[in-house]
Amino acid sequence: MTRKSGDTTLIGRLANVCAGLTLWQWLIVLSVVISVIGFIVEWQRGLVLEYFRQGRPFDRFALVLIAIVILPRQFERFGLPGMLGLILAGALLGPSGLALAKEVGPVGHFWSEMGRVFLMFMAGLEISLSDFRRYAKPSSLFGVTTFAGPMIGGYVLGQMFGFSTNASVLIGSLLASHTLLGYPIIEKLGLVRRPFALTTIGATIFTDIASLLVLAVCLSVHVSGILDWYTLAELVGALTVYSVFVMGAIPWFGRVYLRWRHDDEVAQFQFVLAVIVICAVGAKLIGLEDIVGAFLCGIAVNQVLKHGAAREKVEFLGKGFFIPGFLLFIGATMDLPAFGRSLVERLPFVLGMIGVLCVGKFGAAAFTAWFYRYSRAEGFSMWALSLPQLAATLAATVTAYNSINLAGERLIGEEVVNAVIVLMVLTATVGPILTDRFGRYVK
């Protein structure tokens, strides 16, 4: 009896597939089945996890790479940020999950520091000073308002929930910055050169630099225990001088170097990698945070490497290697049971942060759109573009959490970190959706 070619049942389709397999393909299927059965047996005996726990770091690195390859894409299929998949992978593989390692070692800390620096470098790399100069006035207005609203609201929220004055100021600054996650969407809609879009892009320079300055001040106060005008003036002066130096010297020296080695992509890549690390270390040497130097370096490099193979290689290294490592580190240092308890016990605080962010950003976008007579759809698009909290917020949060004073106290606790992660997931999901929806109504 021959099977009809039109058989659409599950068994029929399987039979058709099996009938078309070659001997080599049958051997492959058999090897996969045997491997899966063997893995299940060894897992039940507890030997698989024990092998990785007792094995070489290279063995655990294999699992890390599998997580990097698989999980982000699966989360993106459901409309969630791929970053969340990597944080979850770190939590599952880390000490509070499967405990493949009892603690994050020196290699993990180095990987995390490089990822944090690269994350801020990539944020700066997306900013164009030429666009900011063209729309300096509206960008400055939107930058000030979209920073001040969430900053004040976050400070009041922190005070309401019993945080110290220093921690409350930092919480406000965490909500004040934004990441242009919706940039590819407005680019696809052909709106990237419109005034409202350039205004929002330019405002990113103000919000990110201001947030990083507040972070530097809060860290200084946390470590020293005092705040005086001399310290504040010293930090502002150091940031001003360093900003002028980085954004002036690197483009000048970069153009000279790239003209000299214009045919050597490897040399160009090494040059960019070197200035990233040097700018980060230089910022640390003068009392600022390394992520401040990395952010300024990104703005400076963008003036030299608009496009090209060297820039693509640097982005590839950051996005494909170091930044995923930073996100895995965040997950590995999370206590999952404590994270769940914190969300339940501190739910009003989490909801308060979401409310402050949405209201503060909306008020700033509405006021700027009214003042410069942007359309209603353009005002809503500005709000949607300024909602996502990713690069600067995440890097600053981790830096503040890792800051410990002489009394052994952290600047912010796990409850703030957990709230920021929830905020990151929500805004990174909703922000691009709203950007696409409002952008389609822009005439």
C-alpha positions in Angstrom: 0.0 0.0 0.0 1.5 3.3 -1.0 1.0 6.5 1.0 -0.7 9.3 -0.7 1.5 12.4 -1.3 -1.3 14.6 0.0 -1.4 13.0 3.5 -1.2 16.0 5.9 -1.5 14.2 9.2 1.4 14.4 11.7 2.3 10.8 11.2 2.0 11.2 7.4 4.4 14.2 7.4 6.9 12.3 9.6 6.7 9.3 7.3 7.4 11.5 4.3 10.4 13.1 6.0 11.8 9.8 7.1 11.4 8.4 3.6 13.5 11.1 2.2 16.5 10.7 4.6 19.8 9.4 3.3 21.9 6.9 5.2 24.2 9.7 6.5 21.2 11.7 7.7 19.9 8.6 9.5 23.2 8.3 11.3 23.0 11.9 12.4 19.5 11.5 13.7 20.6 8.3 15.6 23.6 10.1 17.2 21.4 13.0 18.3 18.9 10.6 19.9 21.7 8.7 21.7 23.3 12.0 22.9 20.0 13.3 24.3 19.3 10.0 26.1 22.8 9.9 27.5 22.5 13.6 28.7 19.2 12.9 30.4 20.6 9.9 32.2 23.7 11.7 33.3 21.6 14.7 34.4 19.5 12.5 36.6 22.6 11.1 38.2 23.8 14.6 38.9 27.0 14.2 37.0 26.4 16.9 34.4 26.3 19.8 36.8 29.1 18.3 38.9 31.3 18.1 35.8 30.9 21.8 35.1 31.2 22.8 38.8 34.5 20.9 39.2 35.8 21.4 35.6 37.9 24.1 34.0 36.7 27.7 33.5 36.9 26.9 29.8 34.1 24.3 30.3 31.8 26.9 32.0 32.7 29.4 29.2 31.1 27.0 26.7 27.8 27.2 28.6 28.1 31.0 28.7 28.5 31.1 24.9 25.5 28.8 24.5 23.4 31.2 26.6 24.6 34.3 24.7 23.7 32.6 21.4 20.2 31.3 22.3 18.5 33.2 25.0 18.5 36.8 23.7 16.9 35.8 20.4 14.2 33.8 22.2 13.3 36.8 24.3 13.2 39.1 21.3 10.8 36.7 19.6 8.2 37.6 22.3 8.9 41.3 22.0 11.1 41.5 25.1 14.6 43.0 25.2 17.4 40.5 24.5 19.3 42.1 27.5 16.7 40.5 29.8 17.6 37.0 28.4 21.3 37.5 29.2 20.5 38.7 32.8 18.3 35.7 33.3 21.0 33.4 32.0 23.5 34.9 34.4 21.0 34.3 37.3 20.4 30.7 36.3 24.1 29.8 35.8 25.3 31.9 38.8 25.6 31.1 42.5 21.9 31.6 43.2 20.8 29.4 40.3 22.6 26.2 39.2 25.7 27.4 41.0 28.2 26.4 38.3 30.6 28.6 40.1 30.5 29.5 43.8 31.4 33.1 43.1 32.2 35.5 40.2 36.0 35.4 39.9 38.5 38.0 38.7 37.9 37.1 35.1 34.2 37.7 35.5 34.8 41.1 37.2 37.2 42.1 34.4 34.6 41.1 31.8 31.9 43.0 33.6 34.1 46.2 33.8 34.9 46.0 30.1 31.2 45.5 29.3 30.1 48.4 31.4 32.6 50.7 29.7 31.6 49.4 26.2 28.0 49.9 27.0 28.5 53.6 27.7 30.9 54.0 24.8 28.2 52.6 22.5 25.7 55.1 24.0 28.0 58.0 23.2 28.7 56.6 19.8 25.1 57.1 18.8 25.3 60.9 19.5 26.1 63.3 16.8 27.4 66.8 17.8 26.6 68.2 14.4 22.9 67.4 14.9 23.0 68.9 18.4 24.5 72.1 17.1 21.8 72.4 14.4 19.0 72.2 17.0 20.9 73.4 20.1 18.1 75.5 21.5 15.2 73.0 21.4 17.6 70.2 22.3 18.7 72.2 25.4 15.2 73.0 26.4 14.0 69.4 26.1 17.2 68.1 27.7 16.7 70.4 30.8 13.1 69.6 31.2 13.3 65.9 30.6 16.1 65.7 33.1 14.6 68.0 35.7 11.1 66.4 35.9 12.2 62.8 36.6 15.1 64.1 38.7 12.8 66.0 41.1 10.2 63.3 41.1 12.8 60.6 41.8 14.2 62.6 44.7 10.8 63.1 46.3 10.0 59.4 45.8 13.2 58.4 47.5 12.5 60.7 50.5 9.0 59.2 50.7 10.3 55.7 51.0 13.0 56.5 53.6 16.1 56.7 51.5 18.9 59.1 52.4 19.2 62.5 50.7 22.2 61.3 48.7 20.5 58.1 47.6 17.3 60.0 46.7 19.3 62.4 44.5 20.9 59.4 42.8 17.5 57.7 42.2 16.3 60.9 40.6 19.3 60.9 38.3 18.8 57.3 37.3 15.3 58.2 35.9 16.5 61.4 34.2 18.6 59.9 31.4 17.3 57.9 28.4 18.5 55.5 25.7 17.4 56.0 22.1 16.2 52.5 21.7 13.5 53.7 19.2 16.1 55.3 16.9 16.0 52.5 14.3 12.2 52.8 14.2 12.1 56.6 13.3 15.0 55.9 10.9 12.8 53.2 9.2 9.9 55.6 9.1 12.0 58.3 7.4 11.7 60.7 10.4 15.3 60.8 11.6 16.0 64.3 10.1 12.8 65.9 11.3 13.1 68.6 13.9 11.4 66.7 16.7 13.7 63.7 16.2 16.9 65.8 16.1 15.7 67.6 19.2 15.3 64.3 21.1 18.6 63.0 19.9 20.4 66.2 20.9 18.8 66.1 24.4 20.4 62.8 25.0 23.8 64.5 25.3 22.5 66.8 28.1 20.6 64.1 30.0 23.4 61.5 29.9 26.2 63.9 30.9 24.1 65.5 33.6 23.2 62.1 35.0 26.8 61.0 35.0 27.8 64.2 36.8 25.2 63.6 39.5 26.5 60.1 39.8 30.0 61.3 40.3 28.9 63.8 43.0 26.8 61.2 44.8 29.7 58.7 44.8 32.0 61.3 46.2 29.6 62.2 49.0 29.0 58.5 49.8 32.7 57.8 50.1 33.8 61.0 51.9 30.6 61.5 53.9 30.5 65.3 53.1 29.6 67.6 50.3 31.1 71.0 50.1 31.1 73.6 47.3 34.8 73.0 46.7 34.3 69.3 46.0 31.4 70.1 43.7 33.3 72.8 41.9 36.3 70.5 41.5 34.1 67.7 40.0 32.4 70.1 37.6 35.7 71.6 36.6 37.3 68.2 36.1 34.4 67.1 33.9 34.5 70.3 31.9 38.2 70.2 31.2 38.2 66.4 30.5 35.2 66.8 28.2 36.9 69.5 26.2 40.1 67.5 26.1 38.5 64.2 25.0 36.1 65.7 22.4 38.8 67.9 21.1 42.0 65.9 21.2 40.7 62.5 20.1 39.0 63.7 16.8 42.2 65.8 15.9 44.6 63.0 16.7 42.3 60.4 15.3 42.1 62.1 11.9 45.9 62.3 11.7 46.3 58.7 12.7 43.6 57.4 10.4 45.1 59.3 7.4 48.4 57.7 8.2 47.0 54.2 8.5 43.9 54.6 6.3 44.5 51.2 4.6 45.1 49.2 7.8 41.8 48.2 9.4 43.5 46.3 12.2 45.5 49.4 13.2 42.3 51.5 13.2 40.5 49.0 15.3 43.4 48.9 17.8 43.5 52.7 17.9 39.8 52.9 18.8 40.1 50.1 21.4 43.1 51.9 23.0 41.3 55.3 23.2 38.3 53.7 24.8 40.3 52.1 27.6 42.6 55.2 28.0 39.6 57.6 28.3 38.0 55.3 30.9 41.2 55.0 32.9 41.9 58.8 32.6 38.5 59.6 34.0 39.1 57.4 37.0 42.5 59.1 37.6 40.9 62.6 37.9 38.2 61.4 40.2 35.4 60.7 37.7 33.9 57.3 36.9 35.3 55.3 34.0 31.9 55.2 32.3 32.0 59.0 32.1 35.3 58.8 30.1 33.8 56.0 27.9 30.7 58.0 27.1 32.7 61.1 26.1 35.0 58.8 24.1 32.0 57.5 22.1 30.9 61.0 21.2 34.5 61.9 20.1 35.0 58.7 18.1 31.7 59.3 16.3 33.2 62.5 14.9 36.0 60.6 13.3 34.6 57.2 12.4 31.2 57.9 10.9 31.0 54.5 9.2 33.5 52.0 8.2 35.0 48.6 8.9 37.0 49.7 12.0 33.9 51.1 13.7 31.9 48.0 12.8 34.6 45.8 14.4 34.5 47.8 17.6 30.7 47.6 17.8 30.9 43.9 17.0 33.4 43.3 19.9 31.2 45.3 22.3 27.8 44.0 21.3 29.0 40.4 20.7 31.3 39.8 23.6 31.8 42.4 26.4 28.3 43.8 26.8 26.7 40.3 27.0 29.4 39.5 29.7 28.4 42.6 31.7 24.7 41.5 31.6 25.5 38.0 32.6 27.5 39.4 35.5 24.5 41.3 36.7 22.4 38.2 36.6 25.1 36.1 38.3 25.2 38.5 41.2 21.5 38.6 41.7 19.8 36.7 44.5 16.6 35.4 42.7 14.6 34.6 45.9 15.5 38.1 47.3 14.6 39.6 43.9 11.1 38.1 44.1 10.6 39.1 47.7 11.9 42.6 46.9 9.4 43.1 44.1 6.5 42.0 46.3 7.5 43.9 49.4 8.6 47.1 47.5 6.0 47.0 44.8 4.7 50.6 45.7 8.3 51.8 45.2 8.6 50.1 41.8 5.3 51.5 40.7 6.3 54.9 41.9 9.5 54.8 39.8 7.4 53.9 36.8 4.9 56.6 37.4 7.6 59.3 38.0 9.4 58.3 34.8 6.3 58.3 32.6 4.9 61.6 34.0 8.2 63.4 34.0 9.1 62.5 30.5 5.6 63.2 29.2 5.5 66.6 30.8 8.9 67.6 29.2 7.9 66.3 25.8 4.6 68.1 25.9 6.1 71.4 27.0 8.8 71.4 24.4 6.4 70.4 21.6 4.1 73.2 22.7 6.9 75.8 22.9 8.3 75.0 19.4 4.9 74.2 17.9 5.6 70.6 17.1 2.5 68.6 16.2 0.7 66.4 18.8 2.0 63.2 17.1 5.6 64.6 17.2 5.2 65.4 20.9 4.1 61.9 21.7 6.9 60.5 19.6 9.4 62.6 21.7 7.9 61.1 24.8 8.1 57.5 23.5 11.7 58.0 22.4 12.8 59.3 25.8 11.1 56.5 27.8 13.6 53.6 27.5 16.0 53.2 30.4 18.9 51.0 29.3 22.6 51.9 28.8 23.3 54.9 31.0 20.7 53.9 33.7 22.0 50.3 34.0 25.6 51.2 34.1 25.1 54.0 36.6 22.9 51.7 38.8 25.6 48.9 38.9 28.3 51.5 39.6 26.3 53.0 42.5 25.5 49.5 43.9 29.1 48.5 43.9 30.1 51.8 45.7 30.8 50.9 49.4 32.0 53.5 52.0 34.2 53.0 55.0 31.3 51.9 57.1 30.6 49.0 54.6 27.4 50.6 53.3 26.3 50.6 49.7 25.1 53.8 48.1 21.9 52.0 46.9 20.5 48.6 47.9 19.2 45.6 46.0 15.7 47.0 46.0 16.7 49.9 43.8 18.7 47.6 41.5 15.6 45.3 41.2 13.3 48.2 40.5 15.7 49.5 37.8 15.7 46.1 36.1 11.8 46.0 36.1 11.9 49.6 34.7 14.4 48.6 32.1 12.3 45.7 30.9 9.1 47.7 30.8 10.4 50.8 29.1 12.5 48.8 26.6 9.4 46.9 25.6 6.8 49.7 25.6 9.0 52.5 24.3 9.7 51.2 20.8 6.1 50.1 20.4 4.8 53.6 21.2 7.5 55.1 19.0 6.3 53.1 16.1 2.7 53.8 16.8 3.0 57.6 17.2 5.6 57.9 14.5 3.2 56.7 11.9 0.9 59.7 12.6 3.6 62.2 12.0 2.9 64.1 8.8 
